[in-house]
C-alpha cells in the first residue's frame, strides 16, 4: 500500500485548470482597479 | 546552473506593488495543487474551474486592497480560501462531497505505472479499486487528511491550516486513518500486492 501511495504523489499534480480560466484571471487582474475612499472600497474594471 | 526561485512572499509583494506578471508566476506555480485539491472534493472539471476562478478572484481583490497579511504562507492561505468556497458550493447544492470515478479523471486511477506489464496493470487496477473502497470506509475527517497528505502531497502544516485543526490533530487523524485501513485489511484479509 505504501508503494502505491508513493507512486501516486508525482502524478496527481498534473491536473490543471483550463487555460481560459487562467487567462481570464490574468486579464481580470490587469483590468481591476480598486480605490479606497474613506470607509468605502470601489472596484473599477478598466476595459 | 543554480535553480533560483523567487519566493511566494516576494512575488506577492511585487504583485501588490503593481507587477502583474508576478501573479502569472504564482498561478503557474500553484495551479496544479489548488486545482487538484478542488477537484478531489467536487469531482467535476467545470465546477472546479469555477471554484478555482473564484478563489483567485478573492486573492486578487485581497491583494489589491492591501488586506493581505503575510503571517502564514501564501499557499495555505489560498487553500483555505478554496476550502471555504468548496464548502459554500456544497451548502448551495446541498450535496455531500463524494469521490466519483468519471471517464475524465479518477483520483485513484493515477496510481498505475505505465511501465507495468498487462498482468501487473490488471493487478494494479484491482489494488486501486480495493484501496479506493478502503479509503471510502474511513471517517470523513481521517479520509480528508489522508487524501490531502497522500494524494495532494500537502504537508501536515498545510493540512492543519487548510482544515483548521492543529498539526497534532492532523497527524493523529492520519495515524488513525492508517490504523483503521490496516484493521479493515486484516478483518477482510485483503491482499494488496503488485
gemmi code that builds the backbone of each chain (N, CA, C; Angstrom):
import gemmi

chains = {
    "A": [
        ("UNK", (0.825, -1.200, 0.000), (0.000, 0.000, 0.000), (0.865, 1.259, 0.000)),
        ("UNK", (1.883, 1.216, 0.789), (2.792, 2.361, 0.857), (3.392, 2.645, -0.521)),
        ("UNK", (3.703, 1.557, -1.213), (4.293, 1.693, -2.537), (3.314, 2.383, -3.493)),
        ("UNK", (2.064, 1.974, -3.387), (1.050, 2.569, -4.250), (0.863, 4.050, -3.968)),
        ("UNK", (0.811, 4.384, -2.702), (0.649, 5.789, -2.329), (1.809, 6.624, -2.858)),
        ("UNK", (3.000, 6.122, -2.671), (4.166, 6.912, -3.055), (4.244, 7.074, -4.561)),
        ("UNK", (3.701, 6.109, -5.290), (3.693, 6.243, -6.751), (2.785, 7.387, -7.180)),
        ("UNK", (1.692, 7.515, -6.462), (0.662, 8.468, -6.876), (1.089, 9.929, -6.741)),
        ("UNK", (1.927, 10.195, -5.758), (2.220, 11.577, -5.428), (2.723, 12.395, -6.599)),
        ("UNK", (3.533, 11.774, -7.451), (4.145, 12.522, -8.532), (3.152, 12.845, -9.641)),
        ("UNK", (2.070, 12.100, -9.706), (1.192, 12.213, -10.863), (0.014, 13.152, -10.622)),
        ("UNK", (-0.440, 13.236, -9.389), (-1.657, 13.992, -9.136), (-1.500, 15.475, -9.412)),
        ("UNK", (-0.276, 15.955, -9.503), (-0.086, 17.386, -9.708), (-0.407, 17.821, -11.138)),
        ("UNK", (-0.576, 16.887, -12.032), (-0.713, 17.244, -13.436), (-2.052, 17.893, -13.776)),
        ("UNK", (-3.032, 17.660, -12.948), (-4.343, 18.205, -13.257), (-4.314, 19.722, -13.062)),
        ("UNK", (-4.788, 20.400, -14.102), (-4.685, 21.864, -14.098), (-6.005, 22.492, -14.526)),
        ("UNK", (-6.208, 23.765, -14.149), (-7.414, 24.450, -14.632), (-7.303, 24.724, -16.129)),
        ("UNK", (-8.437, 25.004, -16.749), (-8.426, 25.348, -18.175), (-7.592, 26.613, -18.402)),
        ("UNK", (-6.954, 26.664, -19.578), (-6.138, 27.841, -19.902), (-6.981, 29.111, -19.924)),
        ("UNK", (-8.243, 28.953, -20.356), (-9.143, 30.117, -20.435), (-9.357, 30.736, -19.047)),
        ("UNK", (-9.395, 29.861, -18.036), (-9.614, 30.352, -16.674), (-8.424, 31.181, -16.216)),
        ("UNK", (-7.238, 30.657, -16.454), (-6.019, 31.364, -16.053), (-5.904, 32.674, -16.838)),
        ("UNK", (-6.205, 32.601, -18.130), (-6.141, 33.795, -18.976), (-7.127, 34.855, -18.470)),
        ("UNK", (-8.342, 34.392, -18.120), (-9.344, 35.327, -17.589), (-8.823, 36.009, -16.320)),
        ("UNK", (-8.247, 35.218, -15.433), (-7.764, 35.761, -14.158), (-6.677, 36.818, -14.371)),
        ("UNK", (-5.781, 36.537, -15.303), (-4.694, 37.489, -15.556), (-5.238, 38.785, -16.164)),
        ("UNK", (-6.198, 38.630, -17.090), (-6.814, 39.826, -17.687), (-7.647, 40.593, -16.667)),
        ("UNK", (-8.341, 39.829, -15.830), (-9.165, 40.443, -14.785), (-8.286, 41.257, -13.843)),
        ("UNK", (-7.184, 40.661, -13.484), (-6.259, 41.333, -12.568), (-5.732, 42.636, -13.167)),
        ("UNK", (-5.399, 42.553, -14.475), (-4.869, 43.765, -15.132), (-5.931, 44.858, -15.201)),
        ("UNK", (-7.191, 44.434, -15.402), (-8.262, 45.415, -15.598), (-8.794, 45.976, -14.285)),
        ("UNK", (-8.601, 45.232, -13.206), (-9.213, 45.636, -11.935), (-8.409, 46.738, -11.229)),
        ("UNK", (-9.104, 47.802, -10.958), (-8.512, 48.855, -10.128), (-9.383, 49.005, -8.893)),
        ("UNK", (-8.750, 49.074, -7.761), (-9.513, 49.207, -6.517), (-9.130, 50.517, -5.837)),
        ("UNK", (-10.168, 51.271, -5.508), (-9.928, 52.558, -4.848), (-10.576, 52.549, -3.471)),
        ("UNK", (-9.856, 53.057, -2.526), (-10.407, 53.189, -1.172), (-10.683, 54.666, -0.912)),
        ("UNK", (-11.934, 54.957, -0.616), (-12.285, 56.325, -0.243), (-12.966, 56.283, 1.114)),
        ("UNK", (-12.286, 56.799, 2.084), (-12.747, 56.720, 3.477), (-13.018, 55.257, 3.819)),
        ("UNK", (-14.273, 54.914, 4.149), (-14.556, 53.528, 4.510), (-15.070, 52.717, 3.327)),
        ("UNK", (-15.154, 53.352, 2.171), (-15.724, 52.672, 1.009), (-14.637, 52.159, 0.077)),
        ("UNK", (-14.910, 51.015, -0.496), (-13.986, 50.439, -1.487), (-14.696, 50.380, -2.823)),
        ("UNK", (-14.091, 50.948, -3.846), (-14.679, 50.936, -5.186), (-13.843, 50.046, -6.089)),
        ("UNK", (-14.545, 49.174, -6.772), (-13.880, 48.298, -7.747), (-14.183, 48.832, -9.140)),
        ("UNK", (-13.139, 49.063, -9.907), (-13.310, 49.587, -11.265), (-12.676, 48.618, -12.244)),
        ("UNK", (-13.468, 48.215, -13.236), (-12.917, 47.363, -14.287), (-12.604, 48.253, -15.484)),
        ("UNK", (-11.338, 48.316, -15.827), (-10.906, 49.160, -16.937), (-10.831, 48.303, -18.208)),
        ("UNK", (-11.557, 48.715, -19.215), (-11.528, 47.949, -20.481), (-10.275, 48.264, -21.276)),
    ],
    "B": [
        ("UNK", (23.656, 25.142, -13.531), (23.171, 26.470, -13.181), (22.243, 26.364, -11.966)),
        ("UNK", (22.404, 27.261, -11.067), (21.582, 27.213, -9.863), (20.126, 27.489, -10.202)),
        ("UNK", (19.254, 26.742, -9.531), (17.832, 26.910, -9.776), (17.274, 27.921, -8.780)),
        ("UNK", (17.260, 29.173, -9.193), (16.821, 30.227, -8.296), (15.327, 30.450, -8.483)),
        ("UNK", (14.613, 30.347, -7.387), (13.173, 30.541, -7.458), (12.780, 31.659, -6.508)),
        ("UNK", (12.058, 32.614, -7.070), (11.619, 33.729, -6.236), (10.554, 33.215, -5.278)),
        ("UNK", (10.653, 33.627, -4.033), (9.701, 33.125, -3.032), (8.313, 33.676, -3.287)),
        ("UNK", (7.317, 32.942, -2.776), (5.932, 33.407, -2.895), (5.772, 34.785, -2.265)),
        ("UNK", (6.382, 34.946, -1.102), (6.227, 36.217, -0.378), (6.717, 37.403, -1.212)),
        ("UNK", (7.837, 37.184, -1.912), (8.386, 38.262, -2.742), (7.506, 38.537, -3.959)),
        ("UNK", (6.985, 37.452, -4.533), (6.086, 37.613, -5.683), (4.815, 38.357, -5.275)),
        ("UNK", (4.302, 38.014, -4.108), (3.104, 38.699, -3.611), (3.403, 40.186, -3.418)),
        ("UNK", (4.548, 40.443, -2.861), (4.957, 41.841, -2.631), (5.063, 42.593, -3.962)),
        ("UNK", (5.669, 41.934, -4.942), (5.807, 42.539, -6.283), (4.445, 42.811, -6.886)),
        ("UNK", (3.568, 41.826, -6.752), (2.217, 41.963, -7.320), (1.480, 43.123, -6.665)),
        ("UNK", (1.588, 43.207, -5.347), (0.915, 44.285, -4.626), (1.506, 45.649, -5.000)),
        ("UNK", (2.756, 45.612, -5.463), (3.396, 46.870, -5.891), (3.061, 47.196, -7.344)),
        ("UNK", (2.297, 46.326, -7.997), (1.849, 46.629, -9.358), (2.436, 45.764, -10.457)),
        ("UNK", (3.260, 44.800, -10.095), (3.851, 43.929, -11.109), (2.896, 42.780, -11.421)),
        ("UNK", (2.122, 42.921, -12.505), (1.089, 41.932, -12.838), (1.682, 40.568, -13.195)),
        ("UNK", (2.874, 40.563, -13.741), (3.458, 39.274, -14.154), (3.738, 38.363, -12.954)),
        ("UNK", (3.847, 38.960, -11.774), (4.079, 38.144, -10.572), (2.895, 37.215, -10.310)),
        ("UNK", (1.709, 37.690, -10.655), (0.514, 36.856, -10.458), (0.566, 35.623, -11.357)),
        ("UNK", (1.005, 35.828, -12.589), (1.107, 34.696, -13.527), (2.049, 33.625, -12.976)),
        ("UNK", (3.131, 34.064, -12.376), (4.100, 33.111, -11.801), (3.468, 32.355, -10.631)),
        ("UNK", (2.770, 33.093, -9.793), (2.131, 32.459, -8.627), (1.074, 31.442, -9.061)),
        ("UNK", (0.281, 31.816, -10.064), (-0.760, 30.891, -10.549), (-0.103, 29.646, -11.133)),
        ("UNK", (0.891, 29.869, -11.991), (1.563, 28.732, -12.639), (2.189, 27.807, -11.590)),
        ("UNK", (2.750, 28.407, -10.559), (3.439, 27.631, -9.529), (2.466, 26.754, -8.728)),
        ("UNK", (1.283, 27.275, -8.473), (0.386, 26.576, -7.546), (-0.893, 26.041, -8.171)),
        ("UNK", (-1.082, 26.236, -9.468), (-2.374, 25.886, -10.073), (-2.714, 24.399, -9.923)),
        ("UNK", (-1.724, 23.540, -10.095), (-1.990, 22.098, -10.023), (-2.451, 21.684, -8.639)),
        ("UNK", (-1.747, 22.185, -7.649), (-2.062, 21.789, -6.281), (-3.451, 22.300, -5.870)),
        ("UNK", (-3.720, 23.556, -6.230), (-5.005, 24.143, -5.841), (-6.149, 23.498, -6.631)),
        ("UNK", (-5.943, 23.381, -7.936), (-6.989, 22.795, -8.770), (-7.207, 21.324, -8.391)),
        ("UNK", (-6.133, 20.615, -8.160), (-6.232, 19.210, -7.760), (-6.984, 19.047, -6.451)),
        ("UNK", (-6.711, 19.955, -5.535), (-7.407, 19.942, -4.242), (-8.911, 20.149, -4.442)),
        ("UNK", (-9.241, 21.142, -5.275), (-10.663, 21.432, -5.522), (-11.322, 20.233, -6.215)),
        ("UNK", (-10.624, 19.710, -7.228), (-11.204, 18.600, -7.993), (-11.396, 17.363, -7.119)),
        ("UNK", (-10.482, 17.163, -6.180), (-10.605, 15.996, -5.307), (-11.860, 16.079, -4.450)),
        ("UNK", (-12.380, 17.293, -4.276), (-13.580, 17.468, -3.458), (-14.850, 17.441, -4.300)),
        ("UNK", (-14.841, 18.118, -5.447), (-16.098, 18.275, -6.193), (-16.225, 17.296, -7.359)),
        ("UNK", (-15.101, 16.732, -7.801), (-15.106, 15.714, -8.864), (-15.832, 16.167, -10.121)),
        ("UNK", (-15.653, 17.411, -10.484), (-16.254, 17.920, -11.714), (-15.349, 19.028, -12.241)),
        ("UNK", (-14.947, 18.899, -13.488), (-13.958, 19.845, -14.032), (-14.507, 21.259, -14.123)),
        ("UNK", (-15.743, 21.381, -14.592), (-16.317, 22.714, -14.765), (-16.479, 23.426, -13.423)),
        ("UNK", (-17.000, 22.682, -12.459), (-17.192, 23.282, -11.123), (-15.825, 23.609, -10.513)),
        ("UNK", (-14.869, 22.739, -10.750), (-13.511, 23.004, -10.239), (-12.933, 24.267, -10.861)),
        ("UNK", (-13.166, 24.437, -12.155), (-12.708, 25.662, -12.822), (-13.362, 26.897, -12.199)),
        ("UNK", (-14.670, 26.788, -11.944), (-15.397, 27.921, -11.345), (-14.841, 28.260, -9.963)),
        ("UNK", (-14.639, 27.226, -9.165), (-14.150, 27.474, -7.794), (-12.711, 27.990, -7.830)),
        ("UNK", (-11.920, 27.432, -8.737), (-10.538, 27.913, -8.893), (-10.548, 29.405, -9.251)),
        ("UNK", (-11.421, 29.740, -10.192), (-11.526, 31.144, -10.621), (-11.967, 32.039, -9.463)),
        ("UNK", (-12.993, 31.611, -8.743), (-13.485, 32.403, -7.607), (-12.418, 32.550, -6.525)),
        ("UNK", (-11.644, 31.490, -6.353), (-10.565, 31.535, -5.357), (-9.583, 32.645, -5.703)),
        ("UNK", (-9.154, 32.673, -6.956), (-8.155, 33.675, -7.335), (-8.748, 35.078, -7.450)),
        ("UNK", (-10.039, 35.166, -7.737), (-10.663, 36.498, -7.724), (-10.587, 37.065, -6.308)),
        ("UNK", (-10.854, 36.216, -5.331), (-10.736, 36.659, -3.930), (-9.291, 37.051, -3.597)),
        ("UNK", (-8.374, 36.236, -4.092), (-6.946, 36.511, -3.850), (-6.574, 37.861, -4.457)),
        ("UNK", (-6.971, 38.058, -5.710), (-6.632, 39.303, -6.418), (-7.203, 40.517, -5.677)),
        ("UNK", (-8.473, 40.398, -5.292), (-9.107, 41.537, -4.601), (-8.430, 41.814, -3.260)),
        ("UNK", (-8.129, 40.751, -2.546), (-7.479, 40.935, -1.238), (-6.111, 41.594, -1.396)),
        ("UNK", (-5.368, 41.130, -2.383), (-4.025, 41.690, -2.578), (-4.103, 43.135, -3.065)),
        ("UNK", (-5.077, 43.406, -3.954), (-5.164, 44.768, -4.494), (-5.690, 45.779, -3.475)),
        ("UNK", (-6.391, 45.285, -2.463), (-6.838, 46.212, -1.414), (-5.829, 46.265, -0.261)),
        ("UNK", (-4.692, 45.624, -0.477), (-3.634, 45.585, 0.548), (-4.118, 45.003, 1.874)),
        ("UNK", (-5.085, 44.071, 1.782), (-5.625, 43.461, 3.000), (-4.889, 42.187, 3.381)),
        ("UNK", (-3.957, 41.785, 2.532), (-3.245, 40.517, 2.789), (-2.212, 40.704, 3.879)),
        ("UNK", (-2.244, 39.773, 4.799), (-1.309, 39.819, 5.918), (-0.389, 38.601, 5.833)),
        ("UNK", (0.848, 38.869, 5.548), (1.799, 37.758, 5.342), (2.244, 37.161, 6.672)),
        ("UNK", (1.263, 36.582, 7.361), (1.617, 35.907, 8.618), (1.920, 34.448, 8.365)),
        ("UNK", (1.081, 33.881, 7.520), (1.292, 32.481, 7.172), (1.887, 32.411, 5.787)),
        ("UNK", (1.860, 31.247, 5.211), (2.374, 31.121, 3.860), (1.255, 31.407, 2.865)),
        ("UNK", (1.680, 31.739, 1.666), (0.729, 32.097, 0.622), (-0.162, 30.911, 0.238)),
        ("UNK", (0.441, 29.761, -0.013), (-0.338, 28.606, -0.471), (-1.398, 28.151, 0.539)),
        ("UNK", (-1.041, 27.972, 1.811), (-2.086, 27.590, 2.770), (-3.228, 28.601, 2.834)),
        ("UNK", (-2.879, 29.867, 2.641), (-3.911, 30.899, 2.657), (-4.885, 30.681, 1.484)),
        ("UNK", (-4.338, 30.449, 0.296), (-5.200, 30.211, -0.871), (-5.999, 28.916, -0.700)),
        ("UNK", (-5.342, 27.894, -0.176), (-6.031, 26.618, 0.023), (-7.213, 26.791, 0.983)),
        ("UNK", (-7.006, 27.641, 1.960), (-8.078, 27.917, 2.918), (-9.257, 28.604, 2.209)),
        ("UNK", (-8.939, 29.538, 1.328), (-9.996, 30.213, 0.559), (-10.736, 29.184, -0.298)),
        ("UNK", (-9.969, 28.352, -0.998), (-10.574, 27.319, -1.853), (-11.439, 26.376, -1.014)),
        ("UNK", (-10.921, 25.998, 0.127), (-11.651, 25.097, 1.031), (-13.002, 25.712, 1.416)),
        ("UNK", (-12.993, 26.992, 1.762), (-14.236, 27.670, 2.146), (-15.205, 27.759, 0.971)),
        ("UNK", (-14.676, 28.017, -0.218), (-15.544, 28.095, -1.397), (-16.144, 26.727, -1.743)),
        ("UNK", (-15.374, 25.684, -1.492), (-15.899, 24.320, -1.724), (-17.056, 24.062, -0.755)),
        ("UNK", (-16.859, 24.449, 0.492), (-17.926, 24.268, 1.491), (-19.167, 25.053, 1.061)),
        ("UNK", (-18.963, 26.294, 0.593), (-20.087, 27.105, 0.104), (-20.812, 26.390, -1.031)),
        ("UNK", (-20.016, 25.804, -1.925), (-20.612, 25.104, -3.071), (-21.493, 23.943, -2.592)),
        ("UNK", (-20.994, 23.168, -1.658), (-21.784, 22.028, -1.178), (-22.998, 22.486, -0.370)),
        ("UNK", (-22.853, 23.595, 0.324), (-24.002, 24.133, 1.046), (-25.096, 24.548, 0.065)),
        ("UNK", (-24.649, 25.208, -1.011), (-25.624, 25.658, -2.025), (-26.302, 24.467, -2.692)),
        ("UNK", (-25.517, 23.501, -3.042), (-26.074, 22.363, -3.784), (-26.628, 21.293, -2.855)),
        ("UNK", (-26.395, 21.486, -1.552), (-26.886, 20.553, -0.530), (-26.468, 19.118, -0.832)),
        ("UNK", (-25.291, 18.992, -1.317), (-24.779, 17.654, -1.609), (-23.611, 17.361, -0.683)),
        ("UNK", (-23.455, 16.127, -0.366), (-22.285, 15.728, 0.387), (-21.146, 15.459, -0.580)),
        ("UNK", (-19.925, 15.828, -0.218), (-18.821, 15.554, -1.128), (-18.577, 14.057, -1.293)),
        ("UNK", (-18.577, 13.631, -2.520), (-18.307, 12.228, -2.817), (-17.236, 12.154, -3.886)),
        ("UNK", (-16.464, 11.116, -3.848), (-15.496, 10.884, -4.914), (-16.131, 9.940, -5.908)),
        ("UNK", (-16.382, 10.451, -7.079), (-16.960, 9.593, -8.108), (-15.971, 9.432, -9.240)),
        ("UNK", (-15.850, 8.197, -9.678), (-14.955, 7.949, -10.798), (-15.658, 8.345, -12.077)),
        ("UNK", (-14.987, 9.130, -12.887), (-15.560, 9.507, -14.177), (-14.585, 9.079, -15.270)),
        ("UNK", (-15.048, 9.184, -16.502), (-14.160, 8.850, -17.616), (-13.005, 9.846, -17.690)),
        ("UNK", (-13.311, 11.060, -17.254), (-12.343, 12.145, -17.386), (-11.155, 11.979, -16.439)),
        ("UNK", (-11.478, 11.668, -15.204), (-10.412, 11.595, -14.202), (-10.881, 10.847, -12.973)),
        ("UNK", (-10.003, 10.076, -12.437), (-10.255, 9.451, -11.150), (-9.030, 9.675, -10.296)),
        ("UNK", (-9.249, 10.170, -9.116), (-8.108, 10.437, -8.230), (-7.372, 9.143, -7.890)),
        ("UNK", (-8.080, 8.038, -8.015), (-7.460, 6.754, -7.673), (-6.840, 6.072, -8.882)),
        ("UNK", (-7.147, 6.536, -10.050), (-6.696, 5.816, -11.240), (-5.247, 6.117, -11.604)),
        ("UNK", (-4.710, 7.198, -11.082), (-3.360, 7.596, -11.470), (-2.275, 6.843, -10.701)),
        ("UNK", (-2.690, 5.820, -9.983), (-1.709, 5.052, -9.224), (-0.929, 4.086, -10.118)),
        ("UNK", (-1.450, 3.850, -11.302), (-0.806, 2.855, -12.146), (0.494, 3.376, -12.748)),
        ("UNK", (1.357, 2.454, -13.041), (2.645, 2.793, -13.629), (2.611, 2.345, -15.089)),
        ("UNK", (2.933, 3.231, -16.002), (2.831, 2.904, -17.422), (3.797, 1.801, -17.850)),
        ("UNK", (4.827, 1.589, -17.064), (5.802, 0.578, -17.451), (5.380, -0.844, -17.029)),
        ("UNK", (4.245, -0.941, -16.363), (3.815, -2.253, -15.896), (3.401, -3.147, -17.058)),
        ("UNK", (3.530, -4.447, -16.841), (3.018, -5.385, -17.838), (1.497, -5.390, -17.737)),
        ("UNK", (0.865, -6.015, -18.724), (-0.602, -6.040, -18.723), (-1.123, -6.740, -17.462)),
        ("UNK", (-0.469, -7.841, -17.121), (-0.904, -8.575, -15.930), (-0.769, -7.716, -14.669)),
        ("UNK", (0.397, -7.085, -14.558), (0.607, -6.225, -13.394), (-0.331, -5.029, -13.411)),
        ("UNK", (-0.658, -4.603, -14.617), (-1.591, -3.482, -14.749), (-2.969, -3.874, -14.199)),
        ("UNK", (-3.383, -5.081, -14.554), (-4.688, -5.561, -14.062), (-4.667, -5.656, -12.541)),
        ("UNK", (-3.567, -6.174, -12.031), (-3.438, -6.289, -10.568), (-3.446, -4.898, -9.940)),
        ("UNK", (-2.687, -4.010, -10.572), (-2.605, -2.638, -10.039), (-3.978, -1.981, -10.035)),
        ("UNK", (-4.719, -2.206, -11.117), (-6.069, -1.627, -11.200), (-6.942, -2.153, -10.064)),
        ("UNK", (-6.804, -3.450, -9.801), (-7.617, -4.051, -8.743), (-7.212, -3.490, -7.374)),
        ("UNK", (-5.904, -3.293, -7.215), (-5.415, -2.715, -5.954), (-5.976, -1.308, -5.763)),
        ("UNK", (-5.992, -0.566, -6.853), (-6.553, 0.799, -6.784), (-8.000, 0.779, -6.328)),
        ("UNK", (-8.751, -0.136, -6.936), (-10.171, -0.242, -6.583), (-10.313, -0.626, -5.115)),
        ("UNK", (-9.485, -1.566, -4.691), (-9.549, -2.013, -3.289), (-9.209, -0.864, -2.342)),
        ("UNK", (-8.151, -0.139, -2.675), (-7.743, 0.974, -1.806), (-8.821, 2.051, -1.788)),
        ("UNK", (-9.383, 2.296, -2.950), (-10.450, 3.301, -3.019), (-11.589, 2.919, -2.085)),
        ("UNK", (-11.959, 1.648, -2.128), (-13.043, 1.186, -1.253), (-12.652, 1.320, 0.214)),
        ("UNK", (-11.406, 0.998, 0.489), (-10.935, 1.071, 1.877), (-10.956, 2.511, 2.376)),
        ("UNK", (-10.461, 3.404, 1.551), (-10.408, 4.817, 1.950), (-11.823, 5.357, 2.165)),
        ("UNK", (-12.749, 4.905, 1.329), (-14.139, 5.355, 1.462), (-14.757, 4.911, 2.785)),
        ("UNK", (-14.198, 3.850, 3.357), (-14.737, 3.343, 4.623), (-14.317, 4.203, 5.817)),
        ("UNK", (-13.322, 5.048, 5.613), (-12.788, 5.830, 6.734), (-13.748, 6.939, 7.143)),
        ("UNK", (-13.679, 7.348, 8.408), (-14.444, 8.539, 8.824), (-13.998, 9.756, 8.012)),
        ("UNK", (-14.914, 10.690, 7.814), (-14.667, 11.826, 6.918), (-13.403, 12.599, 7.290)),
        ("UNK", (-13.210, 12.886, 8.594), (-12.058, 13.703, 8.983), (-10.733, 12.987, 8.689)),
        ("UNK", (-10.722, 11.671, 8.903), (-9.494, 10.901, 8.620), (-9.257, 10.804, 7.119)),
        ("UNK", (-10.340, 10.582, 6.395), (-10.231, 10.467, 4.938), (-9.691, 11.769, 4.337)),
        ("UNK", (-10.192, 12.876, 4.864), (-9.777, 14.194, 4.362), (-8.264, 14.391, 4.528)),
        ("UNK", (-7.771, 14.094, 5.715), (-6.337, 14.261, 5.983), (-5.513, 13.309, 5.115)),
        ("UNK", (-5.969, 12.068, 5.023), (-5.218, 11.074, 4.246), (-5.127, 11.491, 2.773)),
        ("UNK", (-6.238, 11.964, 2.233), (-6.239, 12.356, 0.810), (-5.357, 13.577, 0.591)),
        ("UNK", (-5.442, 14.541, 1.509), (-4.597, 15.736, 1.361), (-3.115, 15.371, 1.424)),
        ("UNK", (-2.795, 14.468, 2.349), (-1.386, 14.110, 2.540), (-0.864, 13.234, 1.404)),
        ("UNK", (-1.625, 12.196, 1.087), (-1.127, 11.193, 0.152), (-1.431, 11.532, -1.307)),
        ("UNK", (-2.555, 12.163, -1.545), (-2.933, 12.415, -2.935), (-2.652, 13.858, -3.354)),
        ("UNK", (-2.719, 14.759, -2.424), (-2.460, 16.163, -2.753), (-1.035, 16.592, -2.389)),
        ("UNK", (-0.297, 15.705, -1.754), (1.095, 15.974, -1.412), (1.253, 17.213, -0.529)),
        ("UNK", (0.308, 17.413, 0.355), (0.371, 18.579, 1.242), (1.114, 18.207, 2.527)),
        ("UNK", (1.807, 19.182, 3.077), (2.490, 18.933, 4.346), (1.444, 18.957, 5.462)),
        ("UNK", (1.819, 18.438, 6.633), (0.872, 18.456, 7.737), (0.586, 19.883, 8.196)),
        ("UNK", (1.549, 20.755, 7.997), (1.317, 22.159, 8.354), (0.243, 22.746, 7.425)),
        ("UNK", (0.371, 22.458, 6.145), (-0.619, 22.946, 5.174), (-1.992, 22.332, 5.448)),
        ("UNK", (-1.989, 21.054, 5.800), (-3.266, 20.380, 6.092), (-3.923, 21.023, 7.305)),
        ("UNK", (-3.117, 21.287, 8.324), (-3.683, 21.863, 9.541), (-4.244, 23.252, 9.265)),
        ("UNK", (-3.553, 24.010, 8.418), (-4.031, 25.358, 8.104), (-5.265, 25.315, 7.209)),
        ("UNK", (-5.328, 24.327, 6.339), (-6.476, 24.218, 5.431), (-7.719, 23.722, 6.159)),
        ("UNK", (-7.534, 22.772, 7.048), (-8.702, 22.183, 7.711), (-9.042, 22.878, 9.028)),
        ("UNK", (-8.152, 23.755, 9.472), (-8.429, 24.495, 10.697), (-8.219, 23.689, 11.973)),
        ("UNK", (-7.407, 22.651, 11.886), (-7.079, 21.898, 13.105), (-5.574, 22.003, 13.363)),
        ("UNK", (-5.166, 21.598, 14.541), (-3.733, 21.689, 14.855), (-2.960, 20.615, 14.079)),
        ("UNK", (-1.644, 20.811, 14.000), (-0.804, 19.825, 13.309), (-0.911, 18.475, 14.015)),
        ("UNK", (-0.939, 18.509, 15.340), (-1.039, 17.249, 16.088), (-2.332, 16.516, 15.785)),
        ("UNK", (-3.410, 17.280, 15.646), (-4.696, 16.655, 15.313), (-4.631, 16.034, 13.921)),
        ("UNK", (-4.032, 16.784, 12.986), (-3.899, 16.258, 11.618), (-3.053, 14.981, 11.612)),
        ("UNK", (-1.961, 15.027, 12.380), (-1.096, 13.837, 12.477), (-1.859, 12.662, 13.078)),
        ("UNK", (-2.639, 12.972, 14.117), (-3.427, 11.933, 14.773), (-4.443, 11.318, 13.828)),
        ("UNK", (-5.083, 12.179, 13.027), (-6.088, 11.674, 12.086), (-5.438, 10.784, 11.022)),
        ("UNK", (-4.242, 11.191, 10.611), (-3.526, 10.375, 9.618), (-3.181, 9.015, 10.228)),
        ("UNK", (-2.717, 9.071, 11.462), (-2.330, 7.825, 12.149), (-3.534, 6.905, 12.283)),
        ("UNK", (-4.657, 7.476, 12.711), (-5.856, 6.653, 12.866), (-6.362, 6.156, 11.509)),
        ("UNK", (-6.199, 6.980, 10.480), (-6.616, 6.556, 9.130), (-5.841, 5.302, 8.720)),
        ("UNK", (-4.517, 5.353, 8.934), (-3.675, 4.201, 8.567), (-4.031, 2.981, 9.420)),
        ("UNK", (-4.220, 3.234, 10.732), (-4.571, 2.125, 11.624), (-5.898, 1.500, 11.218)),
        ("UNK", (-6.853, 2.356, 10.892), (-8.167, 1.833, 10.501), (-8.091, 1.075, 9.184)),
        ("UNK", (-7.281, 1.576, 8.257), (-7.112, 0.859, 6.998), (-6.533, -0.530, 7.257)),
        ("UNK", (-5.539, -0.575, 8.147), (-4.919, -1.869, 8.469), (-5.937, -2.822, 9.102)),
        ("UNK", (-6.760, -2.246, 9.986), (-7.780, -3.074, 10.649), (-8.729, -3.669, 9.612)),
        ("UNK", (-9.163, -2.824, 8.680), (-10.108, -3.301, 7.654), (-9.441, -4.373, 6.795)),
        ("UNK", (-8.168, -4.122, 6.463), (-7.427, -5.084, 5.632), (-7.309, -6.425, 6.360)),
        ("UNK", (-6.957, -6.355, 7.656), (-6.820, -7.588, 8.442), (-8.159, -8.301, 8.574)),
        ("UNK", (-9.183, -7.518, 8.856), (-10.511, -8.093, 9.100), (-11.006, -8.862, 7.879)),
        ("UNK", (-10.823, -8.244, 6.718), (-11.349, -8.868, 5.498), (-10.282, -9.668, 4.743)),
        ("UNK", (-9.106, -9.737, 5.340), (-7.988, -10.488, 4.748), (-7.753, -10.078, 3.292)),
        ("UNK", (-7.688, -8.775, 3.106), (-7.485, -8.244, 1.753), (-5.991, -8.280, 1.423)),
        ("UNK", (-5.685, -8.701, 0.212), (-4.281, -8.744, -0.217), (-4.031, -7.581, -1.172)),
        ("UNK", (-3.117, -6.704, -0.758), (-2.779, -5.552, -1.601), (-1.325, -5.691, -2.031)),
        ("UNK", (-1.121, -6.350, -3.128), (0.244, -6.513, -3.629), (0.276, -6.228, -5.109)),
        ("UNK", (1.484, -5.966, -5.586), (1.637, -5.725, -7.024), (2.970, -6.300, -7.465)),
    ],
}
model = gemmi.Model(1)
for chain_id, residues in chains.items():
    chain = gemmi.Chain(chain_id)
    for i, (resn, *xyz) in enumerate(residues, 1):
        res = gemmi.Residue()
        res.name, res.seqid = resn, gemmi.SeqId(i, " ")
        for name, pos in zip(("N", "CA", "C"), xyz):
            atom = gemmi.Atom()
            atom.name, atom.element = name, gemmi.Element(name[0])
            atom.pos, atom.b_iso = gemmi.Position(*pos), 0.0
            res.add_atom(atom)
        chain.add_residue(res)
    model.add_chain(chain)
structure = gemmi.Structure()
structure.add_model(model)
structure.setup_entities()
